[in-house]
């Protein structure tokens, strides 16, 4: 009879850590690239923050900008490293990205910190990036998808990076049409509270349906404030009235669109986002 051997606390902790790694990092780089190219393994997409990237202490909210995808070749190489390089996946090492740039994962116990290390420009304490940097969402932190891109010999010049998993990409595809609408349509927003109109006139807003909320901002550059959103989790129902739709949540919001067809597209996009 084989007697089971109990793992000690240290071995148990190590076993748990390995199980949390993507695919347990069990394939080599050549095998990973081969499977990704043939479509035998679903691949994620790597994106960098295009726009303002102030220091963490100077950022009072999400800075102006947006996530932009890397070129296909760069994204593929990063995905291969993510699958095959355990040190990279756990945030212990950086790997090459575009020519002259490196990418490194940020974890709770391993922030992006090059203080005291050789650099063309002195790396200051304020240059450190942790998971609290405002462009990282709670979902990305939970999925361990937070990274930083930096100059190979100058980590002072850095900006956030994220990995979007295959499952999230499928959800984004459902919202693509809604994002296109949100970027081009300027809609009126009439806020109501307890069934009574708080405002007597329609206000122009830029509106977007996103992964976790319906967000709106003043006309002009896209700068949504934290309170200018309707969390998808709070939405109970969406109703239509001709070319207008009403989002019923903690309080109802009424949106005006160009016609009934466009109104239907908005409602479908919101419902798809809630189901994702």
Secondary structure by P-SEA (a helix, b strand, c coil): cbbbbbbcaaaaaaaaaaaaccccccccaaaaaaaaaaccbbbbbbbbbcccccccccccccccbbbbbccaaaaaaaaaaaacccccccccccccccccbbbbbbcccccccccccccccccccccccccccccccaaaaaacccccccccccccbbbbbbbbcaaaaaaaaaaaaaaaaaaccbbbbbbbccccccccbbbbbbcccccccccccccccccccccccccccccccccccccbbbbbccbbbbbbcccaaaaaaaaaaaaaaaac
